[in-house]
Amino acid sequence: MNQYIASYIEKMASFSTVLSETVSLANEYWHPETPPVVMLFSQVGKTIVKNFYEMGDIEREKIFKHVEDGMVSLDDELATVVATGLIEAIVTATDSNSLLWQDVSKFLGDKSKSHALVWKNFGQE
């Protein structure tokens, strides 16, 4: 995990106790190695969805702005892992609940939502 990605996930964890716990548990599980980045970001995405309704709007806005910042990052590795780990996990975790997807998708930024919709509709043509 490069330092830029490590800083990104550290900042994400700072937005919420449950996100911090998710990152800590992943780090403990994989210790002494670092967790595979896509798996770590996927766990964070699932945690966001699982706890979405317990979060306040300000917390959600911070989290999803950070997601969007990752998507538009000039660091290609970060943008890729945000897309394939975090956003795809968010989409998958909301697949069985269209109301939850509607609520979550309202917080996605333009680039995040674009990727999420492509992933959500993959193979449905």
C-alpha positions as CSV (number, residue, x, y, z in Angstrom):
1,M,0.0,0.0,0.0
2,N,1.5,3.3,-1.1
3,Q,1.7,6.2,1.4
4,Y,-1.0,8.2,-0.5
5,I,-3.5,5.3,-0.2
6,A,-2.5,4.8,3.5
7,S,-3.2,8.5,4.2
8,Y,-6.5,8.3,2.3
9,I,-7.8,5.3,4.2
10,E,-6.5,6.9,7.5
11,K,-8.5,10.0,6.8
12,M,-11.6,7.9,5.8
13,A,-11.3,6.1,9.2
14,S,-11.3,9.4,11.0
15,F,-14.8,10.3,9.8
16,S,-16.6,7.6,11.8
17,T,-16.0,5.2,14.7
18,V,-17.3,2.3,12.7
19,L,-15.0,3.0,9.8
20,S,-12.1,3.3,12.2
21,E,-13.0,-0.1,13.7
22,T,-13.3,-1.7,10.3
23,V,-9.8,-0.5,9.3
24,S,-8.4,-1.5,12.6
25,L,-9.9,-5.0,12.4
26,A,-8.6,-5.5,8.9
27,N,-5.1,-4.4,10.0
28,E,-5.2,-6.7,13.0
29,Y,-6.4,-9.7,10.9
30,W,-3.6,-9.3,8.3
31,H,-0.8,-8.3,10.7
32,P,2.1,-8.4,10.2
33,E,1.3,-7.9,6.6
34,T,-0.8,-5.1,5.3
35,P,-4.3,-5.9,4.1
36,P,-4.8,-6.3,0.4
37,V,-5.9,-2.8,-0.6
38,V,-9.0,-3.8,-2.6
39,M,-10.2,-6.0,0.2
40,L,-9.7,-3.2,2.8
41,F,-11.5,-0.7,0.6
42,S,-14.3,-3.2,0.0
43,Q,-14.8,-3.7,3.8
44,V,-15.0,0.0,4.2
45,G,-17.6,0.3,1.5
46,K,-19.7,-2.5,3.1
47,T,-19.4,-0.8,6.5
48,I,-20.6,2.5,5.0
49,V,-23.7,0.8,3.6
50,K,-24.4,-1.3,6.8
51,N,-24.2,1.9,9.0
52,F,-25.7,4.4,6.5
53,Y,-28.9,5.1,8.4
54,E,-27.1,5.5,11.7
55,M,-24.9,8.2,10.3
56,G,-25.9,11.8,10.2
57,D,-26.0,13.9,7.0
58,I,-22.7,15.7,7.9
59,E,-20.9,12.5,8.4
60,R,-22.3,11.1,5.2
61,E,-21.3,14.2,3.3
62,K,-17.7,14.0,4.6
63,I,-17.4,10.3,3.7
64,F,-18.9,10.6,0.2
65,K,-16.9,13.8,-0.5
66,H,-13.8,11.8,0.4
67,V,-15.0,9.0,-1.9
68,E,-15.3,11.5,-4.7
69,D,-11.9,13.0,-4.0
70,G,-10.4,9.5,-4.3
71,M,-12.2,9.0,-7.7
72,V,-10.9,12.2,-9.1
73,S,-7.4,11.8,-7.7
74,L,-4.4,12.2,-9.9
75,D,-3.0,9.1,-8.2
76,D,-4.3,6.4,-10.6
77,E,-3.7,3.6,-8.1
78,L,-5.9,5.4,-5.5
79,A,-8.7,6.2,-8.0
80,T,-8.7,2.5,-9.2
81,V,-8.9,1.1,-5.7
82,V,-11.7,3.5,-4.7
83,A,-13.6,2.5,-7.8
84,T,-13.0,-1.3,-7.6
85,G,-13.0,-1.7,-3.9
86,L,-15.1,1.0,-2.3
87,I,-17.7,2.0,-4.8
88,E,-18.3,-1.5,-6.2
89,A,-18.7,-2.8,-2.6
90,I,-21.3,0.0,-2.0
91,V,-23.2,-0.9,-5.1
92,T,-23.1,-4.7,-4.3
93,A,-24.2,-4.1,-0.7
94,T,-27.2,-2.1,-1.8
95,D,-28.3,-4.5,-4.6
96,S,-31.0,-6.2,-2.6
97,N,-32.5,-2.9,-1.3
98,S,-33.5,-0.3,-3.9
99,L,-34.6,2.2,-1.3
100,L,-31.1,2.1,0.4
101,W,-29.5,2.4,-3.0
102,Q,-31.6,5.5,-3.8
103,D,-30.6,7.1,-0.4
104,V,-26.9,6.2,-0.8
105,S,-26.7,7.3,-4.4
106,K,-27.9,10.8,-3.5
107,F,-24.6,11.3,-1.7
108,L,-22.3,10.1,-4.5
109,G,-20.4,12.7,-6.4
110,D,-20.5,12.8,-10.2
111,K,-17.6,10.5,-11.0
112,S,-18.5,8.1,-8.2
113,K,-22.1,7.9,-9.3
114,S,-21.0,7.4,-12.9
115,H,-18.8,4.4,-12.0
116,A,-21.5,3.1,-9.6
117,L,-24.1,3.1,-12.3
118,V,-21.8,1.3,-14.8
119,W,-21.1,-1.3,-12.2
120,K,-24.8,-1.6,-11.1
121,N,-25.9,-2.1,-14.7
122,F,-23.0,-4.4,-15.8
123,G,-24.3,-7.3,-17.8
124,Q,-27.9,-6.1,-17.8
125,E,-28.1,-5.1,-21.5
